[in-house]
Amino acid sequence: SAKPDADLVVKALDMAYEQRGRPQNVMFHSDQGSQYASRSFRQRLWRYRMTQSMSRRGNCWDNAPME
């Protein structure tokens, strides 16, 4: 895929989750890209019991604490 899409980010999340030994109490922070707001991605976060965090639109400073 030439651009990130929901299937790509779900697969990346699956890989990270498994490679890190199925971690608990994870917060997943992202921008408001459509791939992160997709139903399939949100369902996967729910399955892994991860909390989703999104930066506010047009506010790059929201990412500073996460980085």
ChimeraX commands (.cxc) that place a marker at each C-alpha (Angstrom):
marker #1 position 0.00,0.00,0.00 radius 0.5
marker #1 position 1.31,3.45,-0.90 radius 0.5
marker #1 position -0.43,5.03,2.09 radius 0.5
marker #1 position -1.38,3.81,5.56 radius 0.5
marker #1 position -4.76,2.11,5.66 radius 0.5
marker #1 position -6.72,0.26,8.33 radius 0.5
marker #1 position -5.49,-3.21,7.31 radius 0.5
marker #1 position -1.88,-2.08,7.46 radius 0.5
marker #1 position -2.13,-0.54,10.93 radius 0.5
marker #1 position -4.09,-3.53,12.28 radius 0.5
marker #1 position -1.34,-5.88,11.05 radius 0.5
marker #1 position 1.35,-3.63,12.54 radius 0.5
marker #1 position -0.50,-3.57,15.87 radius 0.5
marker #1 position -0.82,-7.37,15.82 radius 0.5
marker #1 position 2.91,-7.76,15.20 radius 0.5
marker #1 position 3.87,-5.31,17.94 radius 0.5
marker #1 position 1.47,-6.90,20.42 radius 0.5
marker #1 position 2.87,-10.40,19.85 radius 0.5
marker #1 position 6.54,-9.36,19.68 radius 0.5
marker #1 position 6.25,-7.54,23.00 radius 0.5
marker #1 position 4.72,-10.52,24.78 radius 0.5
marker #1 position 1.09,-9.38,24.83 radius 0.5
marker #1 position 1.58,-6.42,27.18 radius 0.5
marker #1 position -1.10,-5.21,29.60 radius 0.5
marker #1 position -2.29,-1.68,30.44 radius 0.5
marker #1 position -1.19,-0.16,27.13 radius 0.5
marker #1 position -2.21,3.26,25.86 radius 0.5
marker #1 position -2.03,3.64,22.08 radius 0.5
marker #1 position -1.53,7.27,21.05 radius 0.5
marker #1 position -1.90,8.47,17.47 radius 0.5
marker #1 position -3.04,11.37,15.35 radius 0.5
marker #1 position -6.61,11.44,14.03 radius 0.5
marker #1 position -5.86,9.57,10.83 radius 0.5
marker #1 position -8.78,7.63,9.39 radius 0.5
marker #1 position -6.86,4.36,9.75 radius 0.5
marker #1 position -6.72,4.84,13.55 radius 0.5
marker #1 position -10.40,5.79,13.74 radius 0.5
marker #1 position -11.51,2.82,11.63 radius 0.5
marker #1 position -13.82,0.25,13.13 radius 0.5
marker #1 position -11.40,-2.63,12.54 radius 0.5
marker #1 position -8.57,-0.84,14.34 radius 0.5
marker #1 position -10.74,0.22,17.29 radius 0.5
marker #1 position -12.05,-3.35,17.61 radius 0.5
marker #1 position -8.50,-4.67,17.70 radius 0.5
marker #1 position -7.57,-2.21,20.46 radius 0.5
marker #1 position -10.63,-3.38,22.38 radius 0.5
marker #1 position -9.66,-7.03,21.92 radius 0.5
marker #1 position -6.19,-6.31,23.30 radius 0.5
marker #1 position -7.69,-4.16,26.09 radius 0.5
marker #1 position -5.70,-1.13,24.99 radius 0.5
marker #1 position -6.76,2.44,25.68 radius 0.5
marker #1 position -6.85,4.71,22.64 radius 0.5
marker #1 position -5.54,8.26,22.85 radius 0.5
marker #1 position -5.68,10.72,19.96 radius 0.5
marker #1 position -4.13,14.13,19.59 radius 0.5
marker #1 position -6.40,17.08,18.99 radius 0.5
marker #1 position -6.78,18.19,15.40 radius 0.5
marker #1 position -3.95,20.49,14.36 radius 0.5
marker #1 position -2.20,20.43,17.74 radius 0.5
marker #1 position 1.23,18.83,17.42 radius 0.5
marker #1 position 2.00,19.65,21.07 radius 0.5
marker #1 position -0.32,16.83,22.16 radius 0.5
marker #1 position 2.30,14.37,20.93 radius 0.5
marker #1 position 5.15,15.75,23.06 radius 0.5
marker #1 position 4.36,13.81,26.28 radius 0.5
marker #1 position 3.98,10.55,24.32 radius 0.5
marker #1 position 7.27,10.94,22.50 radius 0.5
marker link #1:1,2 radius 0.2
marker link #1:2,3 radius 0.2
marker link #1:3,4 radius 0.2
marker link #1:4,5 radius 0.2
marker link #1:5,6 radius 0.2
marker link #1:6,7 radius 0.2
marker link #1:7,8 radius 0.2
marker link #1:8,9 radius 0.2
marker link #1:9,10 radius 0.2
marker link #1:10,11 radius 0.2
marker link #1:11,12 radius 0.2
marker link #1:12,13 radius 0.2
marker link #1:13,14 radius 0.2
marker link #1:14,15 radius 0.2
marker link #1:15,16 radius 0.2
marker link #1:16,17 radius 0.2
marker link #1:17,18 radius 0.2
marker link #1:18,19 radius 0.2
marker link #1:19,20 radius 0.2
marker link #1:20,21 radius 0.2
marker link #1:21,22 radius 0.2
marker link #1:22,23 radius 0.2
marker link #1:23,24 radius 0.2
marker link #1:24,25 radius 0.2
marker link #1:25,26 radius 0.2
marker link #1:26,27 radius 0.2
marker link #1:27,28 radius 0.2
marker link #1:28,29 radius 0.2
marker link #1:29,30 radius 0.2
marker link #1:30,31 radius 0.2
marker link #1:31,32 radius 0.2
marker link #1:32,33 radius 0.2
marker link #1:33,34 radius 0.2
marker link #1:34,35 radius 0.2
marker link #1:35,36 radius 0.2
marker link #1:36,37 radius 0.2
marker link #1:37,38 radius 0.2
marker link #1:38,39 radius 0.2
marker link #1:39,40 radius 0.2
marker link #1:40,41 radius 0.2
marker link #1:41,42 radius 0.2
marker link #1:42,43 radius 0.2
marker link #1:43,44 radius 0.2
marker link #1:44,45 radius 0.2
marker link #1:45,46 radius 0.2
marker link #1:46,47 radius 0.2
marker link #1:47,48 radius 0.2
marker link #1:48,49 radius 0.2
marker link #1:49,50 radius 0.2
marker link #1:50,51 radius 0.2
marker link #1:51,52 radius 0.2
marker link #1:52,53 radius 0.2
marker link #1:53,54 radius 0.2
marker link #1:54,55 radius 0.2
marker link #1:55,56 radius 0.2
marker link #1:56,57 radius 0.2
marker link #1:57,58 radius 0.2
marker link #1:58,59 radius 0.2
marker link #1:59,60 radius 0.2
marker link #1:60,61 radius 0.2
marker link #1:61,62 radius 0.2
marker link #1:62,63 radius 0.2
marker link #1:63,64 radius 0.2
marker link #1:64,65 radius 0.2
marker link #1:65,66 radius 0.2
marker link #1:66,67 radius 0.2
view
